[in-house]
């Protein structure tokens, strides 16, 4: 004869398993409050966390987004947006040129000690983009982040976010919102090469 609580135990185990699965699928956190940032060159808009600093390089190719208390250390949260015009609107030529443009940026900000932990696809301004999650050991934790690269008409774009593991995991919903709110405003005309 079956024990009277056997069905209850099975049901309890199934409910516990379902709760654990739901917890694993939940977002790590919520996105920070955002405000609109307009590129001084009029090329794009995007949303950045309220109260963050936005510093553009003199040539306008790199936008660095950081919290106000950013001290410049490797473990601190920051987001970089690399934007470079391409000399063609032809799709096949454009992708080849964008790949070459990304190389120096990636070599400068991602050294060989980082490992790819996930690859996928996303969209930036409705254009398919390549996504890479990366990490490297750092003391008792990891330095982690996400790289999103996209070749939109006339531009090569790379979004690079990084921080110490717990800081990055908390910021990831905000990074996703930043990508979702990016809009290219100016598409350059194709300029013939000499």
C-alpha positions as a Markdown table, in Angstrom:
| # | Residue | x | y | z |
|---|---|---|---|---|
| 1 | Unk | 0.0 | 0.0 | 0.0 |
| 2 | Unk | 1.3 | 3.5 | -1.0 |
| 3 | Unk | 2.3 | 5.9 | 1.7 |
| 4 | Unk | -0.5 | 8.5 | 2.1 |
| 5 | Unk | 1.9 | 11.4 | 1.7 |
| 6 | Unk | 3.7 | 10.1 | -1.4 |
| 7 | Unk | 1.6 | 12.0 | -3.9 |
| 8 | Unk | 2.0 | 15.1 | -1.8 |
| 9 | Unk | 5.8 | 14.8 | -1.8 |
| 10 | Unk | 5.9 | 14.3 | -5.6 |
| 11 | Unk | 3.7 | 17.3 | -6.1 |
| 12 | Unk | 5.9 | 19.4 | -3.7 |
| 13 | Unk | 9.1 | 18.3 | -5.5 |
| 14 | Unk | 7.5 | 19.3 | -8.9 |
| 15 | Unk | 6.5 | 22.7 | -7.5 |
| 16 | Unk | 9.9 | 23.3 | -6.1 |
| 17 | Unk | 11.6 | 22.4 | -9.4 |
| 18 | Unk | 9.2 | 24.8 | -11.3 |
| 19 | Unk | 10.0 | 27.6 | -8.9 |
| 20 | Unk | 13.8 | 27.0 | -9.3 |
| 21 | Unk | 13.4 | 27.1 | -13.1 |
| 22 | Unk | 11.4 | 30.3 | -12.9 |
| 23 | Unk | 14.0 | 31.9 | -10.7 |
| 24 | Unk | 16.8 | 31.0 | -13.2 |
| 25 | Unk | 14.9 | 32.5 | -16.1 |
| 26 | Unk | 14.2 | 35.8 | -14.3 |
| 27 | Unk | 16.1 | 39.0 | -15.1 |
| 28 | Unk | 19.1 | 39.7 | -12.9 |
| 29 | Unk | 17.8 | 43.2 | -12.2 |
| 30 | Unk | 15.9 | 46.1 | -13.6 |
| 31 | Unk | 17.3 | 48.7 | -16.0 |
| 32 | Unk | 18.5 | 52.0 | -14.4 |
| 33 | Unk | 16.5 | 55.1 | -15.2 |
| 34 | Unk | 17.6 | 56.4 | -18.6 |
| 35 | Unk | 17.9 | 59.8 | -20.3 |
| 36 | Unk | 18.4 | 60.6 | -24.0 |
| 37 | Unk | 21.9 | 61.4 | -25.3 |
| 38 | Unk | 22.3 | 63.2 | -28.6 |
| 39 | Unk | 25.6 | 62.7 | -30.4 |
| 40 | Unk | 27.2 | 66.2 | -30.8 |
| 41 | Unk | 27.9 | 65.3 | -34.5 |
| 42 | Unk | 24.2 | 64.5 | -35.0 |
| 43 | Unk | 24.8 | 60.9 | -36.1 |
| 44 | Unk | 22.8 | 59.1 | -33.5 |
| 45 | Unk | 20.8 | 59.2 | -30.3 |
| 46 | Unk | 20.7 | 56.6 | -27.5 |
| 47 | Unk | 19.6 | 56.4 | -23.9 |
| 48 | Unk | 22.2 | 56.4 | -21.1 |
| 49 | Unk | 21.8 | 56.0 | -17.4 |
| 50 | Unk | 20.7 | 59.2 | -15.7 |
| 51 | Unk | 23.6 | 61.0 | -14.1 |
| 52 | Unk | 26.3 | 59.2 | -16.1 |
| 53 | Unk | 29.2 | 61.0 | -17.8 |
| 54 | Unk | 29.3 | 60.8 | -21.6 |
| 55 | Unk | 32.8 | 61.7 | -23.0 |
| 56 | Unk | 33.4 | 61.8 | -26.7 |
| 57 | Unk | 36.9 | 61.4 | -28.2 |
| 58 | Unk | 38.3 | 64.4 | -30.2 |
| 59 | Unk | 37.6 | 62.7 | -33.5 |
| 60 | Unk | 34.2 | 61.5 | -32.4 |
| 61 | Unk | 34.9 | 57.8 | -33.0 |
| 62 | Unk | 34.6 | 56.8 | -29.3 |
| 63 | Unk | 32.0 | 57.6 | -26.8 |
| 64 | Unk | 32.8 | 56.5 | -23.2 |
| 65 | Unk | 29.9 | 56.2 | -20.8 |
| 66 | Unk | 30.7 | 56.0 | -17.0 |
| 67 | Unk | 29.1 | 56.6 | -13.7 |
| 68 | Unk | 30.0 | 59.9 | -12.0 |
| 69 | Unk | 32.3 | 58.2 | -9.5 |
| 70 | Unk | 34.3 | 56.3 | -12.2 |
| 71 | Unk | 37.9 | 56.1 | -11.3 |
| 72 | Unk | 39.3 | 54.5 | -14.4 |
| 73 | Unk | 40.1 | 51.1 | -13.0 |
| 74 | Unk | 39.7 | 47.9 | -14.9 |
| 75 | Unk | 37.0 | 46.5 | -12.6 |
| 76 | Unk | 34.7 | 49.6 | -12.8 |
| 77 | Unk | 31.6 | 49.6 | -15.0 |
| 78 | Unk | 31.9 | 51.4 | -18.3 |
| 79 | Unk | 30.4 | 51.3 | -21.8 |
| 80 | Unk | 32.2 | 52.2 | -24.9 |
| 81 | Unk | 30.6 | 53.0 | -28.2 |
| 82 | Unk | 32.9 | 52.9 | -31.2 |
| 83 | Unk | 31.5 | 54.4 | -34.4 |
| 84 | Unk | 33.4 | 54.7 | -37.7 |
| 85 | Unk | 32.2 | 55.7 | -41.1 |
| 86 | Unk | 32.7 | 53.3 | -43.9 |
| 87 | Unk | 33.4 | 54.3 | -47.5 |
| 88 | Unk | 30.7 | 52.2 | -49.1 |
| 89 | Unk | 27.0 | 51.4 | -48.8 |
| 90 | Unk | 27.5 | 48.1 | -50.8 |
| 91 | Unk | 26.6 | 45.3 | -48.3 |
| 92 | Unk | 29.5 | 42.9 | -49.1 |
| 93 | Unk | 32.1 | 45.6 | -49.2 |
| 94 | Unk | 30.6 | 47.3 | -46.1 |
| 95 | Unk | 30.9 | 44.2 | -43.9 |
| 96 | Unk | 34.6 | 43.6 | -45.0 |
| 97 | Unk | 35.5 | 47.2 | -44.3 |
| 98 | Unk | 33.6 | 47.1 | -40.9 |
| 99 | Unk | 35.6 | 44.0 | -39.9 |
| 100 | Unk | 38.9 | 45.8 | -40.6 |
| 101 | Unk | 37.7 | 48.9 | -38.7 |
| 102 | Unk | 36.8 | 46.8 | -35.6 |
| 103 | Unk | 40.2 | 45.2 | -35.3 |
| 104 | Unk | 42.2 | 48.1 | -33.7 |
| 105 | Unk | 39.4 | 48.9 | -31.3 |
| 106 | Unk | 39.1 | 45.3 | -30.1 |
| 107 | Unk | 42.9 | 44.9 | -29.8 |
| 108 | Unk | 43.0 | 48.0 | -27.6 |
| 109 | Unk | 40.1 | 47.1 | -25.2 |
| 110 | Unk | 40.0 | 43.3 | -25.1 |
| 111 | Unk | 43.3 | 41.6 | -24.5 |
| 112 | Unk | 44.1 | 37.9 | -25.2 |
| 113 | Unk | 43.3 | 36.8 | -21.6 |
| 114 | Unk | 39.5 | 37.3 | -22.2 |
| 115 | Unk | 37.6 | 34.2 | -23.3 |
| 116 | Unk | 34.3 | 34.0 | -25.2 |
| 117 | Unk | 31.7 | 32.5 | -23.0 |
| 118 | Unk | 28.6 | 33.1 | -25.2 |
| 119 | Unk | 27.9 | 34.2 | -28.8 |
| 120 | Unk | 24.6 | 35.2 | -30.3 |
| 121 | Unk | 22.7 | 37.7 | -32.3 |
| 122 | Unk | 20.7 | 40.7 | -31.4 |
| 123 | Unk | 19.5 | 43.8 | -33.2 |
| 124 | Unk | 20.7 | 47.4 | -33.1 |
| 125 | Unk | 18.4 | 50.0 | -34.7 |
| 126 | Unk | 16.5 | 47.0 | -36.4 |
| 127 | Unk | 19.7 | 45.7 | -38.0 |
| 128 | Unk | 21.1 | 42.3 | -37.1 |
| 129 | Unk | 24.1 | 42.5 | -34.8 |
| 130 | Unk | 26.7 | 40.0 | -33.5 |
| 131 | Unk | 26.9 | 39.6 | -29.7 |
| 132 | Unk | 29.7 | 38.2 | -27.7 |
| 133 | Unk | 29.8 | 37.7 | -23.9 |
| 134 | Unk | 33.4 | 37.5 | -22.6 |
| 135 | Unk | 35.2 | 37.0 | -19.2 |
| 136 | Unk | 38.6 | 36.6 | -17.6 |
| 137 | Unk | 39.6 | 35.6 | -14.1 |
| 138 | Unk | 40.3 | 38.5 | -11.8 |
| 139 | Unk | 41.2 | 37.6 | -8.2 |
| 140 | Unk | 38.3 | 35.7 | -6.6 |
| 141 | Unk | 35.9 | 36.9 | -9.3 |
| 142 | Unk | 35.8 | 37.6 | -13.0 |
| 143 | Unk | 35.9 | 40.6 | -15.3 |
| 144 | Unk | 33.0 | 40.2 | -17.6 |
| 145 | Unk | 31.1 | 42.1 | -20.3 |
| 146 | Unk | 29.4 | 42.1 | -23.7 |
| 147 | Unk | 30.5 | 43.2 | -27.1 |
| 148 | Unk | 27.9 | 43.9 | -29.8 |
| 149 | Unk | 29.1 | 44.7 | -33.3 |
| 150 | Unk | 27.0 | 45.8 | -36.2 |
| 151 | Unk | 27.5 | 47.2 | -39.7 |
| 152 | Unk | 24.7 | 49.6 | -40.5 |
| 153 | Unk | 24.6 | 51.6 | -43.8 |
| 154 | Unk | 27.6 | 53.8 | -43.8 |
| 155 | Unk | 28.9 | 53.0 | -40.3 |
| 156 | Unk | 30.7 | 50.3 | -38.3 |
| 157 | Unk | 29.5 | 50.3 | -34.7 |
| 158 | Unk | 30.7 | 48.4 | -31.6 |
| 159 | Unk | 29.2 | 48.6 | -28.1 |
| 160 | Unk | 31.5 | 47.3 | -25.4 |
| 161 | Unk | 30.4 | 47.1 | -21.8 |
| 162 | Unk | 32.5 | 45.7 | -19.0 |
| 163 | Unk | 32.8 | 45.5 | -15.2 |
| 164 | Unk | 33.5 | 43.1 | -12.3 |
| 165 | Unk | 31.1 | 40.2 | -12.6 |
| 166 | Unk | 28.4 | 41.2 | -10.1 |
| 167 | Unk | 28.4 | 44.8 | -11.3 |
| 168 | Unk | 28.1 | 43.7 | -14.9 |
| 169 | Unk | 25.3 | 41.2 | -14.1 |
| 170 | Unk | 23.3 | 44.0 | -12.4 |
| 171 | Unk | 24.0 | 46.4 | -15.3 |
| 172 | Unk | 23.1 | 44.0 | -18.1 |
| 173 | Unk | 19.4 | 45.0 | -18.3 |
| 174 | Unk | 20.5 | 48.6 | -18.7 |
| 175 | Unk | 22.9 | 47.6 | -21.4 |
| 176 | Unk | 20.1 | 45.9 | -23.3 |
| 177 | Unk | 17.9 | 49.0 | -22.9 |
| 178 | Unk | 20.8 | 51.2 | -24.2 |
| 179 | Unk | 21.0 | 49.0 | -27.3 |
| 180 | Unk | 17.3 | 49.0 | -27.8 |
| 181 | Unk | 17.1 | 52.8 | -27.7 |
| 182 | Unk | 20.0 | 53.4 | -30.2 |
| 183 | Unk | 18.9 | 55.2 | -33.4 |
| 184 | Unk | 21.1 | 56.2 | -36.2 |
| 185 | Unk | 20.1 | 59.7 | -37.5 |
| 186 | Unk | 22.6 | 60.4 | -40.2 |
| 187 | Unk | 23.5 | 57.9 | -43.0 |
| 188 | Unk | 26.4 | 59.2 | -45.0 |
| 189 | Unk | 26.2 | 59.1 | -48.8 |
| 190 | Unk | 28.5 | 56.7 | -50.4 |
| 191 | Unk | 31.8 | 58.3 | -51.2 |
| 192 | Unk | 33.8 | 56.9 | -54.1 |
| 193 | Unk | 37.3 | 55.8 | -53.3 |
| 194 | Unk | 40.1 | 57.4 | -55.4 |
